[in-house]
Amino acid sequence: MLLGTLAVQAQVPQDPLAPVSKEIAEKNWEGAARELGKVEKEGRCKEAVCLAIHGLIADRAGDGAQAVAYARRAAALFGPESGLNARHYNELGAIFYRNGKTDRELLKLAETAFRQADSAYVGGASNIRFNLATVLRAQGRAKEAKAIMDALEADGLLIDGGMAILGEYQGPVL
């Protein structure tokens, strides 16, 4: 039985981004960038995914301009073949929003990213739709934002602490 287990484990490919994720979790931005560079050099990361992660690292390191530059390049590759998942799209939307709350172009990119995230997301958390409503409100589209928030409140807000959330969310009112 042990040999069978080892054979199965040997066949499961390791996530090439696991060392990057570890460095991000430890808030070691230089280490995360270094590990991501290794993955890129080895060709084990789709371009849009690597760009999104570079953007996340830059954003968390406090370099908003660099984060937006990476996020823009990732946005140019949005689509089903990009390799981006709902979390990537959500993080990109958050980068655009946080760095461009009054910039129409960045708000539109944030909206697009959150809509992509929503269409790719299969979980039950409300973060993405809450974020989308926040961006719509910033764009002056209060009716659309309210409709989303009303639907979220009717369903019950469920927030995933591991996923970016924007605005004034303070948790459920008890």
Backbone hydrogen bonds in HBPLUS format (Angstrom, degrees):
<---DONOR---> <-ACCEPTOR-->    atom                        ^
c    i                          cat <-CA-CA->   ^        H-A-AA   ^      H-
h    n   atom  resd res      DA  || num        DHA   H-A  angle D-A-AA Bond
n    s   type  num  typ     dist DA aas  dist angle  dist       angle   num
A0005-THR N   A0001-MET O   3.07 MM   4  6.38 153.1  2.14 149.4 156.8     1
A0006-LEU N   A0002-LEU O   2.95 MM   4  6.22 160.8  1.99 152.9 157.7     2
A0007-ALA N   A0003-LEU O   2.91 MM   4  6.12 154.6  1.98 148.1 155.1     3
A0008-VAL N   A0004-GLY O   3.04 MM   4  6.24 155.7  2.10 144.2 150.3     4
A0009-GLN N   A0005-THR O   2.92 MM   4  6.16 162.0  1.95 150.9 156.2     5
A0010-ALA N   A0006-LEU O   2.90 MM   4  6.06 150.5  1.99 145.3 153.2     6
A0011-GLN N   A0007-ALA O   3.26 MM   4  6.46 134.5  2.48 136.3 146.9     7
A0011-GLN N   A0008-VAL O   3.08 MM   3  5.22 133.9  2.30  99.4 111.9     8
A0012-VAL N   A0009-GLN O   3.26 MM   3  5.32 144.1  2.40  99.3 108.9     9
A0018-ALA N   A0015-ASP O   3.06 MM   3  5.38 169.0  2.07 116.0 119.0    10
A0020-VAL N   A0017-LEU O   3.02 MM   3  5.14 120.2  2.39 101.1 116.6    11
A0021-SER N   A0017-LEU O   2.89 MM   4  6.20 163.4  1.92 161.2 166.0    12
A0022-LYS N   A0018-ALA O   2.95 MM   4  6.16 153.2  2.02 150.4 157.7    13
A0023-GLU N   A0019-PRO O   3.14 MM   4  6.35 159.5  2.18 141.3 145.6    14
A0024-ILE N   A0020-VAL O   2.92 MM   4  6.22 155.8  1.98 152.9 160.4    15
A0025-ALA N   A0021-SER O   2.87 MM   4  6.07 162.2  1.90 149.9 154.5    16
A0026-GLU N   A0022-LYS O   3.06 MM   4  6.31 141.4  2.21 141.4 151.9    17
A0028-ASN N   A0023-GLU O   2.88 MM   5  5.15 165.6  1.90 160.3 156.8    18
A0027-LYS N   A0024-ILE O   2.86 MM   3  4.84 157.1  1.91 106.1 112.7    19
A0032-ALA N   A0028-ASN O   2.86 MM   4  6.09 153.4  1.93 150.1 158.7    20
A0033-ALA N   A0029-TRP O   2.94 MM   4  6.11 160.0  1.98 145.9 150.7    21
A0034-ARG N   A0030-GLU O   2.91 MM   4  6.11 156.9  1.96 147.2 154.1    22
A0035-GLU N   A0031-GLY O   2.88 MM   4  6.09 165.4  1.90 151.9 155.3    23
A0036-LEU N   A0032-ALA O   2.89 MM   4  6.04 156.6  1.94 147.2 154.3    24
A0037-GLY N   A0033-ALA O   2.90 MM   4  6.06 152.3  1.98 144.0 151.6    25
A0038-LYS N   A0034-ARG O   3.13 MM   4  6.50 147.1  2.24 144.5 152.7    26
A0039-VAL N   A0035-GLU O   3.10 MM   4  6.44 160.0  2.14 148.8 153.5    27
A0040-GLU N   A0036-LEU O   2.88 MM   4  6.13 161.5  1.91 154.6 159.8    28
A0041-LYS N   A0037-GLY O   2.90 MM   4  6.04 163.1  1.93 147.1 152.0    29
A0042-GLU N   A0038-LYS O   3.02 MM   4  6.25 147.3  2.13 145.9 154.2    30
A0044-ARG N   A0039-VAL O   3.03 MM   5  5.42 170.8  2.04 157.3 155.0    31
A0043-GLY N   A0040-GLU O   2.85 MM   3  4.95 153.9  1.92 105.7 114.3    32
A0050-CYS N   A0046-LYS O   2.94 MM   4  6.22 167.0  1.96 164.6 168.5    33
A0051-LEU N   A0047-GLU O   2.90 MM   4  6.12 162.7  1.93 155.1 160.2    34
A0052-ALA N   A0048-ALA O   2.90 MM   4  6.07 156.1  1.96 144.3 151.0    35
A0053-ILE N   A0049-VAL O   2.96 MM   4  6.21 157.1  2.01 151.2 157.3    36
A0054-HIS N   A0050-CYS O   2.84 MM   4  6.08 156.2  1.90 150.2 157.4    37
A0055-GLY N   A0051-LEU O   2.89 MM   4  6.11 156.5  1.94 147.2 153.8    38
A0056-LEU N   A0052-ALA O   2.94 MM   4  6.24 153.2  2.01 144.0 151.1    39
A0057-ILE N   A0053-ILE O   2.90 MM   4  6.14 165.8  1.92 153.6 156.6    40
A0058-ALA N   A0054-HIS O   2.90 MM   4  6.13 169.1  1.92 154.9 157.8    41
A0059-ASP N   A0055-GLY O   2.85 MM   4  5.98 160.8  1.88 149.4 155.3    42
A0060-ARG N   A0056-LEU O   2.89 MM   4  6.08 168.9  1.90 155.8 158.4    43
A0061-ALA N   A0057-ILE O   2.89 MM   4  6.03 140.1  2.06 144.4 156.1    44
A0063-ASP N   A0058-ALA O   2.85 MM   5  5.15 156.7  1.90 159.1 152.3    45
A0062-GLY N   A0059-ASP O   3.02 MM   3  5.19 156.0  2.08 104.6 112.0    46
A0067-ALA N   A0063-ASP O   2.93 MM   4  6.17 157.2  1.98 152.5 160.1    47
A0068-VAL N   A0064-GLY O   2.90 MM   4  6.11 159.9  1.94 152.5 156.6    48
A0069-ALA N   A0065-ALA O   3.03 MM   4  6.26 153.9  2.10 142.8 150.3    49
A0070-TYR N   A0066-GLN O   2.99 MM   4  6.30 163.8  2.02 155.1 157.8    50
A0071-ALA N   A0067-ALA O   2.86 MM   4  6.04 161.3  1.89 148.9 155.2    51
A0072-ARG N   A0068-VAL O   2.79 MM   4  5.95 156.0  1.85 152.0 157.1    52
A0073-ARG N   A0069-ALA O   3.23 MM   4  6.48 159.3  2.28 143.4 148.4    53
A0074-ALA N   A0070-TYR O   2.94 MM   4  6.27 153.3  2.01 150.5 158.6    54
A0075-ALA N   A0071-ALA O   2.81 MM   4  6.02 154.4  1.87 147.9 155.5    55
A0076-ALA N   A0072-ARG O   3.09 MM   4  6.38 141.5  2.24 144.9 153.8    56
A0077-LEU N   A0074-ALA O   2.88 MM   3  5.33 153.9  1.94 111.7 120.5    57
A0078-PHE N   A0075-ALA O   3.19 MM   3  5.13 172.7  2.19 107.6 109.5    58
A0082-SER N   A0079-GLY O   3.13 MM   3  5.48 164.4  2.16 115.4 120.1    59
A0089-TYR N   A0085-ASN O   3.01 MM   4  6.33 169.8  2.02 164.4 166.1    60
A0090-ASN N   A0086-ALA O   2.87 MM   4  6.00 160.2  1.91 148.8 154.9    61
A0091-GLU N   A0087-ARG O   2.87 MM   4  6.07 162.2  1.90 151.8 156.1    62
A0092-LEU N   A0088-HIS O   2.90 MM   4  6.16 160.0  1.94 155.0 160.9    63
A0093-GLY N   A0089-TYR O   2.88 MM   4  6.13 159.9  1.92 151.5 157.1    64
A0094-ALA N   A0090-ASN O   2.94 MM   4  6.21 153.8  2.01 147.2 154.6    65
A0095-ILE N   A0091-GLU O   2.93 MM   4  6.22 152.0  2.00 147.9 155.3    66
A0096-PHE N   A0092-LEU O   2.98 MM   4  6.30 166.7  2.00 156.0 158.5    67
A0097-TYR N   A0093-GLY O   2.93 MM   4  6.14 164.1  1.95 151.2 155.7    68
A0098-ARG N   A0094-ALA O   2.86 MM   4  5.92 173.2  1.87 154.4 156.2    69
A0099-ASN N   A0095-ILE O   3.15 MM   4  6.11 147.4  2.26 145.0 152.6    70
A0100-GLY N   A0097-TYR O   3.10 MM   3  5.16 161.7  2.13 106.8 112.6    71
A0103-ASP N   A0100-GLY O   3.03 MM   3  4.78 156.0  2.09 101.8 109.5    72
A0107-LEU N   A0103-ASP O   2.90 MM   4  6.13 157.6  1.95 159.6 167.1    73
A0108-LYS N   A0104-ARG O   2.95 MM   4  6.16 150.7  2.04 145.8 153.5    74
A0109-LEU N   A0105-GLU O   2.96 MM   4  6.29 155.4  2.02 147.3 154.3    75
A0110-ALA N   A0106-LEU O   2.83 MM   4  6.05 152.0  1.91 144.4 152.5    76
A0111-GLU N   A0107-LEU O   2.89 MM   4  6.14 158.7  1.93 145.7 151.3    77
A0112-THR N   A0108-LYS O   2.91 MM   4  6.20 164.0  1.94 150.5 154.5    78
A0113-ALA N   A0109-LEU O   2.89 MM   4  6.11 160.1  1.93 148.6 154.1    79
A0114-PHE N   A0110-ALA O   2.88 MM   4  6.15 164.0  1.90 156.6 160.5    80
A0115-ARG N   A0111-GLU O   2.88 MM   4  6.11 153.3  1.95 152.1 159.9    81
A0116-GLN N   A0112-THR O   2.93 MM   4  6.15 154.9  1.99 148.2 155.1    82
A0117-ALA N   A0113-ALA O   2.84 MM   4  6.11 156.5  1.89 147.7 154.9    83
A0118-ASP N   A0114-PHE O   2.86 MM   4  6.03 159.2  1.90 145.2 150.5    84
A0119-SER N   A0115-ARG O   3.03 MM   4  6.24 154.5  2.10 143.7 150.1    85
A0120-ALA N   A0116-GLN O   3.02 MM   4  6.22 136.8  2.21 143.1 154.8    86
A0120-ALA N   A0117-ALA O   3.13 MM   3  5.13 128.9  2.41  94.9 108.7    87
A0121-TYR N   A0117-ALA O   2.89 MM   4  5.89 128.1  2.16 147.3 160.9    88
A0126-SER N   A0158-LEU O   2.50 MM  32  5.26 159.0  1.54 160.3 162.3    89
A0130-PHE N   A0126-SER O   2.89 MM   4  5.97 162.1  1.92 166.4 171.9    90
A0131-ASN N   A0127-ASN O   2.78 MM   4  5.99 159.1  1.83 153.8 159.9    91
A0132-LEU N   A0128-ILE O   2.85 MM   4  6.13 157.0  1.90 149.5 156.2    92
A0133-ALA N   A0129-ARG O   2.95 MM   4  6.15 160.2  1.99 145.2 150.1    93
A0134-THR N   A0130-PHE O   2.97 MM   4  6.26 151.1  2.05 146.1 154.4    94
A0135-VAL N   A0131-ASN O   2.99 MM   4  6.32 156.2  2.05 152.6 158.1    95
A0136-LEU N   A0132-LEU O   2.90 MM   4  6.16 163.4  1.92 155.5 160.4    96
A0137-ARG N   A0133-ALA O   2.94 MM   4  6.09 157.7  1.99 147.4 153.3    97
A0138-ALA N   A0134-THR O   3.04 MM   4  6.31 152.9  2.12 141.6 148.9    98
A0139-GLN N   A0135-VAL O   2.97 MM   4  6.26 132.9  2.20 142.5 155.7    99
A0139-GLN N   A0136-LEU O   3.09 MM   3  4.99 130.3  2.34  92.7 106.4   100
A0141-ARG N   A0136-LEU O   2.83 MM   5  5.10 159.4  1.88 155.5 149.2   101
A0140-GLY N   A0137-ARG O   2.96 MM   3  5.10 158.9  2.01 107.8 113.4   102
A0145-ALA N   A0141-ARG O   3.09 MM   4  6.35 163.3  2.12 153.9 159.3   103
A0146-LYS N   A0142-ALA O   2.79 MM   4  5.94 158.9  1.84 150.5 156.3   104
A0147-ALA N   A0143-LYS O   2.97 MM   4  6.20 156.3  2.03 148.1 154.2   105
A0148-ILE N   A0144-GLU O   3.15 MM   4  6.44 156.0  2.21 147.5 153.1   106
A0149-MET N   A0145-ALA O   2.95 MM   4  6.23 165.6  1.97 153.2 157.4   107
A0150-ASP N   A0146-LYS O   2.75 MM   4  5.89 159.8  1.79 154.1 159.8   108
A0151-ALA N   A0147-ALA O   3.09 MM   4  6.24 157.3  2.14 141.0 146.7   109
A0152-LEU N   A0148-ILE O   2.90 MM   4  6.21 155.8  1.96 150.1 157.4   110
A0153-GLU N   A0149-MET O   2.85 MM   4  6.03 163.3  1.88 152.5 156.8   111
A0154-ALA N   A0150-ASP O   2.93 MM   4  6.09 148.1  2.04 143.0 152.0   112
A0155-ASP N   A0151-ALA O   3.00 MM   4  6.20 149.5  2.10 144.2 151.9   113
A0156-GLY N   A0152-LEU O   2.77 MM   4  5.81 130.7  2.01 141.6 156.4   114
A0163-MET N   A0160-ASP O   3.07 MM   3  5.57 164.0  2.09 122.9 124.5   115
